[in-house]
Amino acid sequence: MLALSRKTNESIMLGNDIEVTVLEIKGDQVKIGVTAPKSVAIFRKEIYLQIQEENKKAAENQVDRDTIEKLFKI
């Protein structure tokens, strides 16, 4: 892990097109802003992990083609 020190209104760049800026430091909280292309998904880690878990569950519960055809009477 790379650890960097930044002050309010200072940024770091991730690659060529993602900028992370420290917006505010208040007590033990840091507010950050992320500027990135719309094609880059940005989530809080706990939300990202929930999405991954739901995707894993959905993949485990895939329905076979015969069941889908019966449901839609194809």
N, C-alpha and C positions, 0 to 999 in steps of 0.2 A: 504494500500500500504506500502510495505517495502522500505525504502530509505536507500541506502548504499553509503558510500564515497569510491572511489577507485582512485588510481593514475595510470599513464601510466604504462602499462605492468602488472597491477594487474587484477585479475579475480574474478568472482563469479561462483559458481556451481549451476545449476538447476537440482535437482535430482542427479542421479549418472553419467549421460552421456552427459550433456549439459554444456559447459563452455562458459561464456561471458567474453571477455577480453577487457579492455580499451587499444586501440592501439595508439591513439593520441588525444591530447586536443589542439585545436587551436582557440583562441578567444571564441566565444559562440558555437562552434561546438565540438562534441566529436565523434571520429571514434571508432567504436566497431567491434570486431570480434566475431563470434559465431562458436564454434565447436560442432557439433551434428551429430548423426547418419543420414544416408541418408534418413531414413524413416520419419524423422521429417521435416515437411514443415516449411520454414522460410520466412516470408514476411515483408516488411515495412507495418505499420498499415494501411496507406491509400490504399495500393494495396490490402491488406486483406479485407478491407471493400468493395472495388469495386468488388472483387470476390464474396463476400457474397451477394451483391446486384444483381449481374448477375445471381447467382444461384437461388435466390429468384424469379427473373423474369422468368427464365427458368421453374421453378417448377409451376408457375402460368399459363404458356402457354403450358402445356402438351397437346399433341394430343392424342385422344382416339385411341384404337386399330382398329376400323372400318376405320378411316381416313388413318391410315398407310397401312392397307390392300388394300384400294382403290388406294393409290399412287403406291404401288408396285404390284398391281393386283394379290394378293395372293389368 
